[in-house]
């Protein structure tokens, strides 16, 4: 399969707006971003800022209310259900906590997309599964059940399953959530290494700033449904933007307030306000 023109973004969002329900507050407001082949791109921002919604738009689970979401130059909003499903078979998804099938072994979890979407003979599926597990360091665990895995191991099995079909685009939803420092570091290295080996593109929603800045190529910061900052890891670390500085350094004071809006405490204590 041809890698295509590496100058053309695999993912491109143009003036994307999105809201849940009719007349509700907009979740995303005029989002523009792009991801090129070979890049690992992070989307960062506070809780409720629209990061996961962006991931769902790119994966075709949601459709933009206006603007365009393009994957490999195909406008997802214009695709038929059949064409969308065909395109999604070329994407891999790592869910926040792995989402392994609990009644399937490690081997069968990784084999599932190969059995579901290809007509490969069982012998070849067997070899491919062991190769994917070898890539994440868990070939020896192929016969275990998910209940027998640690959190870090389960995440690595889920990663092997996500890359089983050699996707051209990987989507990661909080891939480091709940991991200990060793598992976190291993998972980060695997994301980088597998992206480079596949010649793919990766989009990662994450709160883990320092680990992410060590492995990604570009960062978009989202706040109130808009891109408020973007740049390479070195540009982000050197940024004087108040929002970026607060997020990167974990500061309590800044554009993101510590207190939820409320009347002054003194007015409550003297009984003048409820």
N, C-alpha and C positions, 0 to 999 in steps of 0.2 A: 504493500500500500504506500502510495506517495505521501511524503510529509507535507507537500504543498509549498506555497510561498511563505517562507518564514517571516517575511516583512508584514504580512497581513495578520492582524490579531485573530486568535482563535475565538476570543470572547470580546464583544464590544457592546456597551450600553450607551444609548444616545438619548439624552433628555427624558429619562424614564421616570414616570410618576406611578405611584401605586397606593391604593387605600383598601382596607378591608371593609366591605359593605358599601352601600350607597350613601353619599353625603357624610361619611365618617372622616375623621381627621386623617390627612395624608400621612402614610408611613414613610414614603420615599418621594422626594421633590426634586426633579430635574437632575437625576444621577447620570453622570458621564464617567465611564472607565473603560479600560481595555487591558487585555492579557494576551501576551504573545507566546508562541511556542517556546518552550525551554524555561519560561519564567515560573517562579513560585511567588504568588502575590497574596499578601495578607490584607484582610478587611478588619479593621479594628474600630472600637467605639464602645460607649457605655451600653448597659443593658437597655433594651427597648429602642435602640437607635435605628434599627432596620437592617442589621447585618444578616441575620438568618433569612429575612425576606429577600434580600439580594441573592443569596445562595439559591433559594427556591425559584426565583425568576430565571437564573442562569440554567438551572436544571430542568426548567420547563414545568415544574409543579404548579407554578402560578403564572399568570399572564399580566403584563403591564397594562395599566389603564390608558396610558399614552406614552409616546416614545417607542424606541425599538430595542429589543434584546436580540443580538445576533450571535450565533455560534457557528463557526466555520462559514461565515457569510450567509447563513440561513436565518431569516427572521422568524423567531419562535412563535410570534403572534400570528403568523400567516400559515403555519404548517398544519396539515391535517393530523389527526390523532395517530394514524399509521406512520406518517413521516416523522412525527415527533418521537414516537417510540423507537424508530430505527436510529435516529440521532442519539437518543439517550443510551442506546446500547454501546455507544462509543464514549460514554462517560463513566467514570467510577465515582462512588460516593462512600465516604467514611463518616458514619454517623457518630454522634457525640460520645456514646458509650459502647460503640461497636455493633450493637444490634445483631448479634449472632443468633442463629436458630438454635434454641436451647436443646431440642431433641435430636440434633444432628451432631456427629463427630466433627472435629476440626477438619479432617479430610473432606467430609461431605459438605461442610459449609463452604469451603474454597471451591469445591467441584460444582456447586450449585449453578453459578452463572454459566459455566461451560456446558453443563448438561441442558440448561434451559434455553440457551441461545445458539448453540452450535450442534452439528451432527457428527462431531468428532468421535472416533472409536474409543471404547473404554480404555484401551491400553494407552492411547495418547493423552486422554484426560488424566489418567493416573500419573503419567510422567509430568505433565504440565502442573498439576497440583503440587507434586513434590518439589518441583522447581520453584514455584511461588513461595512455598513454605520455607525452602532453603534460603530464599532471598531475605526473609524476615527472621531467620534464625530459629525456626520452629519445625523443621522437618521431623525431628524426633518426637514431636508432640502430636503427630497426625492422627493417632487413634484415641486421643483424649476427648472428653466431652467438655463443653463450655464451663460447666460447673466445677471442673477440675483445674481451671486456668486462673492465674492471677489477673488483676485488672490490666496490667501492662501486656501480658501475653494475649489476652482477649483482643486488645486493641491491635496488636500485630497480626493476629489471625484475620481480623476484619480488614486490615490493610491488604493482606495477601488476597482475600476475596475480592476486594475493590479493584485490584489490578489484574485479576485473572484473565480478562479479555483484552489486555494491553490497551487501555483507553487512551484517547488523545487528549482528554480533559479529566482532571481529578478535582473533586469538590470535597472539602473537609469542614465539618461543623464541630468546632471546639475539639480538635484532636488530642489536646493535652489535658483535658478536664479530668481531675481526680487521679492523675498519675503521680507516683513518687518521683523524685529528681532523676533517678537512674533511668526509669522507664520513659520519662519525659524526654531525656536527652537521646535515648535510643530511637524513640518514635520520630523525633525531629530529624535525626540523621537519615532514617529510612525514607521519610517523605522527600527529602532533598535528593537522595541517591536514586530512588525509584523514578522520580520525575526526570532526572538527567538520563537514566538508562532507557526510559521509554521515549525520550524526545518529546514529552508531553507538555501540557501547561497545567498548573495547579492554582486553585483559588481556596484560600484558607480563612475561615472566620475564627478569630481567636482573641482571648484576653491576655495570653501569656506574652507580654511585650518583649522581655529580654531574650527569651529563647527564640521567638519568631524573628527578631531583628538579626539574629545570628545566622538564619538560614534562608530568609526570603530575599527576593530581588527588588520588590517594590511594595509600598504600603499605601493603602487608602484609609483615612480616618473619616468615620461617619458620625454625625451628630444631628439630631432633630431631622433625620431623613435626608440630609445633604452631605456631600463630600466637603469637609471643612479643611482638610489638609491632605497632601500626598507627597511622596518622594521616595528616594532610595533609603535604606537603613541609615547610612551616614548622614544624609540630609535630615532625616527624622531625629536622630540623636542630637544634631546641632541646631535644631529648630528653636526659634524664640517665640513661636506661636503659643499663646497662653494655654489653649486647649491641649496641644500636643505635649507641652512641657508637663502639664498636670497629669495627663494620662501616662506618659512614659515614666515619670518619676513618682507616680502614686501620691501626689500631693493632695491634701484635703481641701485647700483653698484654691479657687480658680474659677473658670467659667462654669464648671459643673458644681452646683452647690451641694454642701453637705446636708443642709436642712430642707425638707419638703416644705413648700410654701404654706405659711400659717400666720395667724395674727401674732403680734408681739406677745411674748410670754407674760410681760408685766400686766398687759390688759386682761389676761386670763386670771392672774393671781389676785387682782383687785376687784374681779367680778364684773368688769365693764364689757367683756366680750365672751362669747361661748366658743 
